[in-house]
Amino acid sequence: MSFLQLLRLDSATIHDCSIGCALVSEKAPADSLEWKKLLFKNGIDAAKCAAASAELLYGSGQLRQLRRVINSGECFSLKELAISGDELLTLGFRGTELGNVLSSLLDHVLAYPDDNENALLTRLAKELRTRRG
């Protein structure tokens, strides 16, 4: 990505563009779930670079698909999850169990966006504890 350095872009932009290009070098995300996972793992800026790169590599539609996911209001980060780590702490979750449950709940909401409701996620968290027992 030395050409980005020649453009005198800031290091964060260069980093995000490098990540974005690498993410789609073999295959672009095929659907909104894959875009949400990419957004969660890499952030909006890297996802935008990935979509722009995918657009060039594989044809049109990638940027539109990413914009649709971002504008949908669907959850793609822990910050947007309808339950917080603090709430899980009050339910007795601690340490790695807390992180694992948050991760499981986010995975569920990425696949089933309508389930991003506090009461439902609270119930799912309790069920996860029972299953892991």
C-alpha positions, 0 to 999 in steps of 0.5 A: 500500500505504498501508493497510499503513503505517496498520497500522504494519507493518514496511517489509520486510513492506510491501515483500514484500506490495507485491511479492506483490500485483504478482506476481499482479495479472494471473495466478497461478502455474499450477503448482509450477514457476512457484511455484518460480521465483517463490520463487527470484526473490522469496523466501518472504515475498513468495511467501506474500503473492502466494499470499494475494493470488492466493487472494483474486483467483482463488479457493482453492488458491493457498496450498495449492499454495505450501505444497505446494511449500515443504514438498516439499523440492524445490530452489528456491534456489541455497542448496538446490542440490546443488552450490555455487559453491565446487565449481564454482570447483574445476572451473575456472569463474570470474566470469560463467561461474560465475554463468551455470552456477549459474543454468542448473543451478538452472533445470534442477533447478527443472524436474527436481527429482530431478536435484538430485544433486551428481554429476549437476549436476557432469556437467551443469556440465562439459557446459555448459562444453563446449557453450559452449566 
